[in-house]
């Protein structure tokens, strides 16, 4: 049974696959890491999500809230 996180991951991958190559370099969100803020592009998000890092969960949640996935 698919989990909510897997659904978010699948939605992201579908959206990413349909993006023009130039768009993938655009910043889509800013992660607040306490003392510093980290801009996240589609490419960075893809790498984080593909590697299932700790940050990937935060990225997926923010992308869903923004309506991008």
C-alpha positions, 0 to 999 in steps of 0.5 A, a space after each residue: 500500500 503506497 504511503 503519503 510520502 511515496 505519493 508525494 515522491 511520485 508526484 514530484 518525479 512526474 512533475 520533474 520529468 515534464 519540466 524543460 531543462 532550463 526550468 530545472 535550474 530555477 529556485 523553487 523554495 527556500 529551506 530555513 536551516 536556522 542560522 541560514 537559508 538554503 535556496 532549493 532548485 528543481 535539480 537540488 530537490 531531485 537529488 535530495 528526493 532521489 537519495 531519500 535524505 533527511 531534507 527530502 521530507 521537508 522539501 516534499 512537504 513544502 512543494 505540496 504546500 506550494 501546490 507544485 506537486 
